[in-house]
Amino acid sequence: MTTEVVKKHMVVAQNASGRNMNVPIYRMKGARPGPTVYIQSSIHGAEVQGNVVIYHLIQRLKQMDICGEIILVPNCNPIGTNIKAGEYTLGRFDPVNGTNWNRGYFFDKEAVQQFAKTVTPEESVAAIKARFRAHLSAAIDKKLAEPWGLGLAQQLNLKLQQLAVNADYVLDLHNGPVSTRHVYIPEYAKQSATLFNIPHCIFIPNVFAGALDEATFCPWWTLQENVKQNLQRDIHFDVEAFTLEMGSQEVINFAEGDIDATSILSYLNAKNVLHECDITPKTMTRLGVYLKDYKTMFTDWGGMVEYIAKPGHPVLKGEPMAQILNIDDLDTDNGSRTLTAPCDLIPILHFPSASVLSGTQLYKVFTNYVEL
């Protein structure tokens, strides 16, 4: 069977000429009941690989039997994608006020705690979810109507969050600077780590730090914990959200995009989004680390850098990570310095440029990691 794709556009901003900037929204709804899935890409303008992943997903999902609905929003931040400086896309921060494009989502912990007090012992999980989704949607609408106005990044984030508010599963597709595949997973959903074909898993606390995945799961986790505390009722809402990092920014690779689409389909199939689908997670080595052990390595020296340690490849304590050239000391022993690993680690990503200032975040690495 084939599944129809319904495409609409949403205005997310206006440029200085007053012209609307739109993003396409692709909806695919199956004939069978099931979960709602929301997938977006490119909230950071230079992180473009998610767009080709969504392309592959749409092409493949058209030939599948979907249960429920899948909402896909590629290039969800056209402002960021179009902020260029020569060869580079400066799409991580709003250029007007410096706000990270991925930090303007909404979460009100106190309001969730108050809502939890309205849940009764006999109310069904389905009824609670319906009421709570209406509550979240109204809260986002109220925030969007802020009489003093909102910054561009927060306006954009809230409009996207409203699209995702009814989703059971939310996937936010990202890329690192120069990076290997990795995924951020809330600690309560650790069992889902093996459902993606992603080798490096970062387990993050069930708390809000501003990103879309946290804005999705934190309200449900907070509600679940408060209902348990208030009523001694152990309920599960089965809402999950993840940030998937699929390689390096400023790169489109169609073959790699199809691999990541398969990875996402294996997760969706495990969550009963696909009917009679035979896509399952690969047998592979998956390594996990808690966020506290996902370390940032800074350089004390400025200069020109050769990145010796490659993302995804283990490095032993004392082995070289990078060699840094100091232009002012080419005639001395300080003309070249080597940055070594302070412990056994796995580089996950590194800074994209060969020219660095002192204090630059040169690498992000796994330490104290375990096999899942």
HUNORZI-V138114 format. One line per field, one symbol per residue. ss: DSSP state (H for helix, E for strand, C for the rest). Layout:
ss->???
This chain:
ss->CCCCEEEEEEEEEECCCCCEEEEEEEEEECCEEEEEEEEEECCCCCCCHHHHHHHHHHHHHCCCCEEEEEEEECCCCHHHHCCEECCEECCCECCCCCCECCCCCCCCHHHHHHHHCCCCCCCCHHHHHHHHHHHHHHHHHHHHCCCCCCCHHHHHHHHHHHHHCCCCEEEEEEEECEECCEEEEEHHHHHHHHHCCCCEEEEECCCCCCCHHHHHHHHHHHHHHHHHHHHCCCCCCCCEEEEEEEEECCCCCHHHHHHHHHHHHHHHHHCCCECCCCCCCCCCCCEEEEHHHEEEEECCCCEEEEECCCCCCEECCCCEEEEEECHHHCCCHHHEEEEECCCCEEEEEECCCCEECCCCEEEEEECCCEEC
